Amino acid sequence: MEVRIANVIDSLFYFYEILIIVWCLISWIPRRSGSVIDDIASVLDRIVGPYLRVFQRIIPPVGGIDFSPIIAVLVLGLIKRLIVRVLV
């Protein structure tokens, strides 16, 4: 049973990591109000924005480039490994 729960948690964390990566990619695309990209970006920002803002407050942009999503994904991976290790 614990292995099943660990697999579900692993999948959820992986999905969230993918959402962060998609958020990063979409942030490079110019948006127009009301466009599909704008709608997708808004939804992604509601999902991953609060988590990313924690790291954006700690890690300032360097040369206009925001490295906080990289750290956020690394921390998410560490948390995932700890949780899965405890469950298995």
C-alpha positions, 0 to 999 in steps of 0.5 A, spaced: 500 500 500 505 504 501 508 503 494 502 505 491 501 511 495 509 513 494 508 512 486 502 517 486 506 522 490 511 521 485 507 522 479 504 528 482 510 531 484 513 530 477 506 533 474 508 539 478 515 540 476 512 539 468 507 545 470 513 549 472 517 548 466 511 549 462 510 556 466 517 558 464 517 556 457 510 560 456 513 566 460 518 567 454 512 567 449 509 574 448 502 575 450 496 579 448 490 579 453 484 574 451 489 570 447 489 562 449 497 563 451 494 568 456 489 564 459 494 558 459 499 562 463 494 565 467 492 558 470 499 556 470 500 562 474 495 560 479 497 553 480 505 554 480 505 562 482 505 561 489 510 556 490 515 560 485 514 566 489 517 563 495 523 563 491 523 569 487 523 573 494 529 569 496 533 569 489 533 576 486 534 575 478 541 576 475 542 580 469 534 580 468 534 572 468 530 569 474 533 563 476 528 561 482 524 556 478 531 552 477 531 552 485 524 551 486 524 544 482 530 542 485 527 543 492 521 540 490 525 534 487 528 533 494 522 534 498 519 528 493 525 524 495 524 525 502 517 523 502 517 517 498 523 514 502 519 515 508 513 511 505 517 506 502 
